[in-house]
């Protein structure tokens, strides 16, 4: 695993084609805020994966992308934050119990299948 610092995170995201360096280096950009969350604030303290093709590597990038969505869509103003940016596994960033299933929904193997933001006060759903 790479060293945990913002420069290593930026390099990783650029190498993987997830975000571009210019926006990652811009203070206050959603990309920078998401990267800073993963490196500095995220209580899970995930290591930058050596191999992005593993499930661990994919879920690391997915966590960054979900944090990016949160910041890009002004998550602090959502009606329901869906546990986003919490120390829970990214698959638990959702409404915690039935009958509503908004947020990140993963299959039984831990792979994301849908992301539904409808209870957050915005209409947006993505399926994988």
C-alpha positions as CSV (number, residue, x, y, z in Angstrom):
1,X,0.0,0.0,0.0
2,X,1.1,3.6,-0.7
3,X,1.8,6.1,2.0
4,X,-1.4,7.8,3.3
5,X,-1.1,11.5,2.4
6,X,-3.0,13.8,0.1
7,X,-0.2,13.8,-2.5
8,X,-0.3,10.0,-2.8
9,X,-4.1,10.1,-3.0
10,X,-4.0,12.7,-5.8
11,X,-1.4,10.6,-7.7
12,X,-3.4,7.5,-7.3
13,X,-6.7,9.1,-8.5
14,X,-4.9,10.6,-11.5
15,X,-3.2,7.4,-12.4
16,X,-6.5,5.5,-12.3
17,X,-8.3,8.1,-14.4
18,X,-10.8,8.8,-11.6
19,X,-10.2,12.6,-11.3
20,X,-7.9,15.1,-12.9
21,X,-5.0,16.7,-11.2
22,X,-6.2,20.3,-11.7
23,X,-9.5,19.9,-9.8
24,X,-7.9,17.6,-7.2
25,X,-5.4,20.4,-6.4
26,X,-8.0,23.1,-6.2
27,X,-8.9,23.9,-2.6
28,X,-12.6,23.5,-1.9
29,X,-13.4,21.5,-5.1
30,X,-15.6,18.5,-4.5
31,X,-12.8,16.3,-5.7
32,X,-10.3,17.7,-3.3
33,X,-12.9,17.5,-0.4
34,X,-13.6,13.9,-1.2
35,X,-9.8,13.0,-1.3
36,X,-9.2,14.9,1.9
37,X,-12.1,13.0,3.5
38,X,-10.6,9.6,2.5
39,X,-7.0,10.6,3.7
40,X,-7.7,12.8,6.7
41,X,-11.2,12.4,8.1
42,X,-12.5,8.9,7.2
43,X,-12.4,6.9,10.4
44,X,-12.0,3.7,8.4
45,X,-8.5,4.9,7.4
46,X,-8.3,2.8,4.3
47,X,-4.9,2.3,2.7
48,X,-4.5,3.4,-0.9
49,X,-4.7,0.0,-2.6
50,X,-1.7,-1.4,-4.5
51,X,-4.0,-3.2,-7.0
52,X,-7.0,-1.3,-8.2
53,X,-8.4,-4.4,-9.9
54,X,-9.3,-6.2,-6.7
55,X,-12.5,-5.8,-4.8
56,X,-10.6,-3.8,-2.1
57,X,-9.3,-1.5,-4.9
58,X,-12.7,-1.1,-6.4
59,X,-14.4,-0.3,-3.1
60,X,-11.7,2.3,-2.3
61,X,-12.4,4.1,-5.5
62,X,-16.2,3.7,-5.0
63,X,-15.9,5.2,-1.5
64,X,-14.0,8.2,-3.0
65,X,-16.7,8.5,-5.8
66,X,-19.5,8.4,-3.2
67,X,-17.8,11.1,-1.1
68,X,-17.3,13.1,-4.3
69,X,-21.0,12.8,-5.1
70,X,-21.8,13.9,-1.5
71,X,-19.7,17.1,-1.9
72,X,-20.7,17.8,-5.5
73,X,-24.4,17.5,-4.6
74,X,-24.1,19.7,-1.5
75,X,-24.6,16.7,0.9
76,X,-24.6,18.9,4.0
77,X,-28.0,20.3,2.7
78,X,-29.6,16.9,2.1
79,X,-32.8,16.1,4.0
80,X,-31.4,12.7,4.8
81,X,-27.6,12.3,4.8
82,X,-28.0,8.5,4.3
83,X,-24.9,7.8,6.6
84,X,-22.7,9.3,3.9
85,X,-19.2,10.2,5.2
86,X,-19.8,8.0,8.3
87,X,-17.3,5.5,9.5
88,X,-19.6,2.7,8.2
89,X,-18.7,0.5,5.3
90,X,-19.8,2.3,2.0
91,X,-22.5,-0.4,1.5
92,X,-24.1,0.9,4.7
93,X,-24.4,4.5,3.4
94,X,-28.2,4.2,3.2
95,X,-31.4,4.5,5.0
96,X,-30.8,2.2,7.9
97,X,-34.0,0.1,7.9
98,X,-37.0,-0.8,5.8
99,X,-39.3,0.2,4.3
100,X,-37.1,2.8,2.6
101,X,-33.9,1.5,0.8
102,X,-32.4,4.8,-0.4
103,X,-28.6,5.2,-0.5
104,X,-26.0,2.6,-1.5
105,X,-27.4,-0.9,-2.1
106,X,-24.9,-3.7,-2.4
107,X,-25.4,-7.3,-3.2
108,X,-24.6,-10.2,-0.8
109,X,-21.0,-10.3,-2.1
110,X,-20.5,-6.6,-1.1
111,X,-20.5,-5.2,-4.7
112,X,-22.5,-1.9,-5.2
113,X,-25.6,-2.4,-7.3
114,X,-27.6,0.9,-7.0
115,X,-27.3,4.3,-5.5
116,X,-30.6,6.1,-4.8
117,X,-30.6,9.7,-3.4
118,X,-34.4,10.1,-3.4
119,X,-34.8,10.5,0.4
120,X,-32.0,13.1,0.5
121,X,-34.3,15.7,-1.3
122,X,-32.9,15.2,-4.8
123,X,-34.0,12.8,-7.5
124,X,-31.1,10.7,-8.7
125,X,-30.6,7.0,-9.0
126,X,-27.7,5.0,-10.6
127,X,-27.6,1.3,-11.2
128,X,-24.4,-0.7,-11.7
